[in-house]
Amino acid sequence: MDTAGLAADKDLFPGFETRRVPGAGAEINLVKGGSGPPLLLLHGNPLTHVSWHRIAPDLARSHTVIAPDLRGYGDSEKPEGGGDHAAYSFRAMGEDAFAVMDHFGFDSFAVAGHDRGARVGFRMALDRPERITRFASLDIVPTHAVLSNVSLGWGLESYHWFFMAQKAPFPERLLTADLDYYIDYKLNKKGVGLSIFDPRAMAEYKRCTTPEQIHAVCEDYRATVTVDFEMDKADFGIRRISAPVLVLWGSNSHCGRHFDPLRLWADWADDLRGFAVPTGHYPAEERPDLVFAALDAFFAGREPEAEIA
């Protein structure tokens, strides 16, 4: 990792250390801080672990917080996807996360994930239920529900699912033509804008949006519509998440506008609770106060309460 990433971590994650440890098939960059029960934080696209900077230090007052860059993202290694793209499946990313937690000696732990990270956490909770104590999802509905219920409104907002899944190098060539324009456009979600992001975090997202990361992210989306969807179809109606699940979503996000999140999550989890927060697609950066309060209560074993402030 270059010195810009180290400087950003020191600034945005006071008291945390930056590490690079072996995953299950990729070297994983991460920050680690705090003490207490282990809590894994998994980011989304087109972000990095930095997306947790507004709540991770508060969570670290009561937990040992580990926030990695998913394989292919940020300063983590970017392996080849393989002919079937399975190296970028949510299972592969989850196996990296299990290896990271093994590295630090944690047999079981809680997980919070946003966007792609929530899909990784979902697969982890299905594949190894004995290791996941609690799972919190930010602003997604399960992949099976998304791909089985494509609507015009959601498709227009989430075009990138199908564009980035096209055969290489078509999307890569177009997206890398102007990387700064792409990241500004991608993060400027409807009705929210870029002002919700700390300039230091934006600088990190732009630093990490490289041609290599764009290719890895495209491999992620290629895996989603193939191997990930096949896994979910095989598990639907058969396997369920046994851990307690908290679902949060932005009332002004594509998730909140086009889906009924709790109804769709109920297909996969029995011990379920959740509510909308008044945000777009990036709740932890737009309203960290509400997201922290909900996660803090949930991971302490209390029932979080919806707030509309």
Residue pairs with C-beta under 8 A, 6 or more apart in sequence:
1 18
1 20
1 29
1 75
2 75
4 203
4 204
4 207
5 18
5 29
5 74
5 75
5 204
5 207
5 208
6 18
8 50
8 200
8 201
8 203
8 204
9 16
9 18
9 31
9 50
10 18
11 200
12 50
12 53
12 198
12 200
12 201
13 31
13 33
13 53
13 56
13 57
13 67
14 57
15 33
15 34
15 57
15 60
16 31
16 32
16 33
16 56
16 57
16 60
16 65
17 31
17 32
17 33
18 29
18 30
18 31
19 29
19 30
19 31
19 32
20 27
20 28
20 29
20 30
20 75
21 27
21 28
21 30
21 99
21 100
21 103
22 28
22 99
22 103
23 71
23 76
23 77
23 95
23 96
23 97
23 99
23 100
24 92
24 95
24 96
24 98
24 99
25 71
25 79
25 87
25 92
25 95
25 96
26 71
26 72
26 76
26 77
26 78
26 79
26 96
27 76
27 77
28 68
28 69
28 71
28 76
28 77
28 96
28 99
28 100
29 49
29 68
29 69
29 74
29 75
29 76
30 49
30 66
30 67
30 68
30 69
30 100
31 49
31 56
31 65
31 66
31 67
32 64
32 65
32 66
32 67
32 104
33 56
33 57
33 60
33 64
33 65
34 59
34 60
34 61
34 62
34 63
34 64
34 65
35 60
35 63
35 64
36 62
36 63
36 64
37 62
37 63
37 64
37 109
37 110
37 133
37 299
38 63
38 64
38 66
38 101
38 104
38 106
38 108
38 109
38 110
39 59
39 63
39 64
39 65
39 66
39 109
39 110
39 111
39 112
39 299
40 66
40 67
40 68
40 97
40 100
40 101
40 109
40 110
40 111
40 112
40 121
41 49
41 52
41 56
41 59
41 65
41 66
41 67
41 111
41 112
41 113
41 117
42 67
42 68
42 70
42 97
42 111
42 112
42 113
42 114
42 116
42 117
42 118
42 120
42 121
43 49
43 50
43 51
43 52
43 67
43 69
43 70
43 73
43 74
43 113
43 114
43 115
43 116
43 117
44 51
44 113
44 114
44 115
44 116
44 117
44 118
45 73
45 115
45 116
45 217
45 220
46 183
46 186
46 187
46 205
46 209
46 213
46 217
47 73
47 114
47 115
47 205
48 69
48 73
48 74
48 75
48 204
48 205
48 208
49 67
49 68
49 69
49 74
50 74
50 201
50 204
50 205
51 114
51 201
51 282
51 284
51 285
52 67
52 284
53 198
53 201
54 198
54 284
54 285
54 288
55 284
55 288
55 291
55 292
55 295
56 65
56 67
58 292
58 296
59 65
59 292
59 295
59 296
59 299
62 296
62 299
62 300
63 110
63 299
64 104
64 106
66 100
66 101
66 104
68 76
68 96
68 97
68 100
69 75
69 76
69 208
70 76
70 93
70 96
70 116
70 117
70 120
71 77
71 78
71 79
71 87
71 88
71 92
71 93
71 96
71 216
72 78
72 79
72 88
72 213
72 216
72 217
72 219
72 220
73 208
73 213
73 216
73 217
74 208
74 213
75 208
76 96
78 212
78 213
78 215
78 216
79 87
80 87
81 87
81 88
81 216
81 219
81 222
81 223
84 223
84 226
84 227
85 219
85 222
85 223
85 226
85 227
86 92
86 223
86 227
87 219
87 223
88 216
88 219
88 220
88 222
88 223
89 123
89 223
89 227
89 228
89 231
90 116
90 119
90 120
90 122
90 123
90 143
90 223
90 224
90 228
90 231
91 123
91 127
91 227
91 228
91 231
92 223
93 116
93 120
93 123
94 120
94 121
94 123
94 124
94 127
97 111
97 120
97 124
98 124
98 128
98 131
101 109
101 131
107 131
108 130
108 131
108 132
108 133
109 131
109 132
109 133
110 132
110 133
110 134
110 135
110 136
110 299
111 121
111 124
111 125
111 132
111 134
111 135
111 136
112 121
112 135
112 136
112 137
112 138
112 295
112 299
113 119
113 120
113 121
113 122
113 135
113 136
113 137
113 138
114 138
114 139
114 140
114 282
114 283
114 284
115 138
115 139
115 140
115 281
116 220
118 137
118 138
118 139
118 140
119 140
119 142
119 143
119 224
119 228
121 132
121 135
121 136
121 137
122 135
122 137
122 142
122 143
122 241
122 268
123 228
123 231
124 131
124 132
124 135
125 132
125 135
125 241
125 242
125 243
125 245
126 235
126 239
126 240
126 241
126 268
129 241
129 242
129 243
132 241
132 243
133 243
134 243
134 244
134 245
134 246
134 298
134 299
135 241
135 243
135 244
135 245
135 246
136 245
136 246
136 247
136 248
136 294
136 295
136 298
136 299
137 245
137 246
137 247
137 248
137 265
137 274
138 248
138 249
138 283
138 284
138 291
139 248
139 249
139 250
139 253
139 255
139 256
139 281
139 282
139 283
140 146
140 249
140 255
141 255
141 259
141 261
141 264
141 265
142 232
142 264
142 265
142 267
142 268
143 224
143 228
143 229
143 232
144 229
144 232
144 233
144 236
144 267
145 259
145 264
145 267
146 154
146 161
146 259
147 225
147 229
149 259
151 258
153 257
153 258
154 254
154 258
154 259
155 162
157 190
157 254
157 257
157 258
158 254
160 186
160 221
161 221
161 224
161 225
162 225
163 171
164 171
164 175
164 217
164 218
164 220
164 221
164 222
165 171
165 218
165 221
165 222
165 224
165 225
166 218
168 215
168 218
168 219
169 215
171 214
171 218
172 211
172 214
172 215
172 218
175 182
175 214
175 218
176 211
176 214
179 206
179 209
179 210
179 211
179 214
180 206
182 209
183 205
183 206
183 209
184 194
187 194
187 197
187 202
187 205
187 282
188 194
189 253
189 254
189 280
189 281
189 282
190 252
190 254
190 280
191 252
191 280
192 252
192 279
192 280
192 281
192 282
192 286
194 202
196 280
196 282
196 285
196 286
197 205
197 282
197 285
198 285
201 285
236 267
237 267
240 268
240 269
240 270
241 268
241 269
242 271
243 271
244 271
244 272
244 273
244 298
245 265
245 269
245 271
245 272
245 273
245 274
246 273
246 274
246 294
246 295
246 298
246 304
247 261
247 262
247 265
247 272
247 273
247 274
248 274
248 275
248 276
248 277
248 283
248 291
248 294
249 255
249 256
249 261
249 274
249 276
249 277
249 283
250 256
250 276
250 277
250 278
250 279
250 280
250 281
250 282
250 283
250 286
251 276
251 277
251 278
251 279
252 278
252 279
252 280
253 279
253 280
253 281
254 281
255 261
255 281
256 276
261 274
262 272
262 274
265 272
265 274
266 272
273 298
273 303
273 304
275 304
275 306
276 306
277 283
277 287
277 290
277 291
277 294
277 306
277 307
278 287
278 290
278 308
279 286
279 287
279 290
280 286
283 290
283 291
284 291
290 307
290 309
293 304
293 307
294 304
295 304
297 303
297 304
297 305
298 304
